[in-house]
């Protein structure tokens, strides 16, 4: 395939996902952070993208399997749309708040896999994988081979994925598998997202290799829906596999974690309220303080989740 024919601008937060937070099919409200600006409507096509992010090259600088990962991720976005539609069809029936088995087994598998892919496809995680690979193999591998190996660790889509494989992808996926999952509903449609939409917290950061579950994972799916996964002690305090209405304190928790986890941008279907701006600005101050003291903040409390 000619290089001119491949997708050059590759999105690390999918356009399919962002369209769920947009006021029209092409634009989304975008807010720059640190300091926070007044926001503007921008084309979805223009945000959260890096040129040739998922491409690998040989030592002659030729592309290897061009657009392979991009095509697989595109297929995953089709599955995202189908699974989100399925959730929306049952999330707004209040009688489903009483069900003890809201997610099907297939839905739980899909959403946990999707979360892991969203974490691992980000430029910062890919770069971290490159840095680790370089640390161990710089004297043995060329820069292009280091890049190729790092991407194959993050997005191992060149071969069959096996549970026993020691890849970066499985490293992020395995702690999700036994976590309790719930879907929160904000009927007011005020949930926003960011350029880093999966908040993932663990209290065991001193020894990441021994993590069996994260404490909590939060991913907004739309202005009205948010996935919440709980592990460890937090999971024991709440019912598993449920649908629940977001109370005010729950919604504040979702917005705090989203703002805290963002890298540079908040995205929203609507213009943000002053209350939203206050939550975001406080979360960003908390993040700066934590970064200054090398402490990962627990943006809680998830104890408020009904």
N, C-alpha and C positions, 0 to 999 in steps of 0.2 A: 504493500500500500504506500502510495506517495505521501510524504510527510504533510503536504498541503491538504491532503484529503482527511487526515485524522482530526479528531476533536482536540483543538489546542487548549482552549480555556476549560479546564476540568474543575467541576464544583465539588468542594468537600462538604458543604451543606447542600443537599439536593434541591433543585428547583421545585420538584414535586412537593417536597416537604414545605418549602417556604411559601408556595402558593396557598397553602392552607391558612397562612397568617396574613394574606394580602387582601386589600379592599377591592382589587380587580385582578384579572388574570395575569397582568404584566408588571404591576408595581407593588411595592411594599414600603411601609414607613420604616425608616432607618435612622437610628440614633447613635452617633459617635460617642464614645465614653472617654473619661479621664482627660479633660473635663467633658461633661455631658453637654451636647449641643441641643438645639431646639427641634431637631429632626427634619427630615424631608422625605418626600416620595421619590423612590429611585427604582429603576428597572431591576427586576429579580435577576435577570441575566447578568447584571453587572457586579453582583456581590458574591462573596465566599467562593472565589475561584483562583486557581493558580495554573499557569501555563504548564502543560505536560506533567502534571503532578504525579500521575500513576504510570508514566512510561519508563521503560528501562532501555538501555543501549548497550551494544557490545563495545569492544575496545577500539573499533573503527568508527564509533559514534553513530552506528546504524541502529534504528529502532528495532527492538525484538518484540514480536507479537503486538504490533501497534494497535491501540484501542481495545485490547483484550479485556483489561480490568474495567475500563470505562463501560464497555458493553455489558459486562456482568453486573456492575453497579446499576446500570440503566434497567436491567431486568429486575433487580431487587426493588427499584423504585416503583415498577408496575405492581409488584407484590405489596409494597407499602400502601399504595392507593387502594388496592382491593381489601386489605386487612383493616385499614382505617375506616373504609366505608362499612365494613361488617360491624365494627365497634359502634359507629354512629347510629346504626339501625337499632341497636339495643340499649345504647347508653342513656337515651332520653326518655325511657319508659320508667317511671318512678317505682313500679312494682319490682323492677330488677335490683333495686337497692336491698331487697330482702333475700336475693338468691345467694346460696352458699357456694355456687360454682359458676361464676360469671364468665371466665375465660375457658375456652376449650383447650385441650392439650395442644392442638396444632397452633392455636393463637399464642399460647405461652411460649412455645418453641420459636415461632416466628419473631415475636417482639423481643425476646432476649437475644436472639441472633442479630436482629436489626440494630439493637442498642450497641452490641459489641462492634459491629461493622462501623457504626457512626463514630464511636470512640476512636477506633484504630485508623480510620481513613483521614484523620485531620493532619494538616501539614506539620504540626508540632510533634505529634506522635511518630510520624514517619521520620522526621528529622532526628528525634531521640533514638530511633532504631538505627539510623545511619551512624550516629555518633557512637553508639555501643559497638556496632560492627567495626567501625574504624578503629576503635580502641583495641580490639582483639586481632584484627586482620589487616591493618594498614600496611604492614611490611610484606604481606602475602598477596593481597588483592589490589587491583587497579581501582581508581575512584568509581568507574562505571560498574564494576562488579560489586563493589561495596553497596552502591545504590540499589542495584538489582537484588542483592541478597536481602537488604533491609526491607524493600517493598514486598518481596516474596514472604517475609516473616509477618508483615502486617496484613497483607492481603493475599493469602496463599491460594490463589485461584488458578494456578497453572497446573494443578494436579488435584486429585481427590483429597479432601480435608478429612483427616482422621482424628478422633478424640485424643489419641495418645501422642500426637505430634507436638513437639515442644516449640511452638511458634508464638509470636507476640499476640496473634489473634486468639489462640486458645488460652493464653495467659489472662486476657481480659474477659473471655467468654465464660470460663469455668466457674468463677465466683458468682456469676449471675444465675446459674442453672437451678439452684435449690432455693433461691430467694422467693419470698412471698410477693405476689403481684397484686396491685389494685389499680383501678381506674377512677380518677377524681373528675368530677363534673362541675364546671362553673357555668351555670346557665346564663350569666351575664356576658360571657364571652370576652373577658378582660385579660386572659392569659397571653403573655408575650414570649418570645423566644430569643435566641442569640446566635452568634457565629460559632458557638461551642455548646450545642444544645443538650448535652448529656452531663448532668451533675452527678458525680460519683464520689462518695465519701467512704473512707475506711479509717478506723481508729488505730489500725496496725501498720502505719506507714514506715515504721522502723524496720519491718521485715516483710516486705511485699510478697516474697516468695511463699510465705506460709498462710496467705489469705485464703480462706475457704469460702467466705461470703463477704460482700461489701456490707457496710452498715445500712447505707441507703443510696438509692439511685433515683434521679428525677429526670424525666424527659417530657416536656410539653409536646403534645401531638397536634393541637389546634387551639384556637382561642377559648374553646370550651372544654377540652379534654387534656388530661395529663396522666402519664404513667408514673406510678410510684412503686418502687421495689424496696422491700425491707429485708434485712438479714440479721442474724445474731439475736441479741436481746430485744431489739426493736420489733422483729417479726413475731416474737412471743406475745407482745402486748396487743396485737391486732389480729382480726380475722384474716384468713388468707383468701385469695382468689375472689375479690369482691368489687363491687361498684359502690361509690359513695359520693354524696354531695359535698363540695368543698365549703367548709365554714370560713368565716373571715380570717381566722388564724391559719387555716390550712392554705388559703390563697396567698396570704402574706409569705408563708414559708416557701411556696412554689416560686413566687416572684423573687424572693431574696436569693434562693439558690440559683435561679436562672441568671440573675444579674451578677452574682458573685462569680459564677463560672464563665461568664462571657469573656472573650479576649479583648475585642475592640468595639463590638457592635451589638445593639439590641434591635430586634425586628418586631414589628407589631402590625396588626390589622387596623388599629385605630390610633389616633394621636394619644399619647400618654397623658394621664391625669397628673395633677400635682402630687397626689398621694403616691402614684406609681413612681414618679421622679424621686420623691423622698426615699422610698424603699430602695431604689436603684443606687442612689448616691450614697446611702448608708452602707449598702452591701459593698460598694467599691471602696469605701474608706476602710471597711473591715478587711477586705482583701489586701489592700496596701499595707495595713498594719501587720497582717499575718505574714506577708512576703518579707517584710522587714525583720521579722523575728523568726522566720523559717518555721512557722506553725501553720498547719492546715486547719482552717476554722471549720468547726461543726456549725453550719448555718441554721440550725435548729430553731425551734425544736420540732422534730418530727413527732414528738410525744403528743402534739396537738392533733395529729391526723386521726380522724374519727374511725 
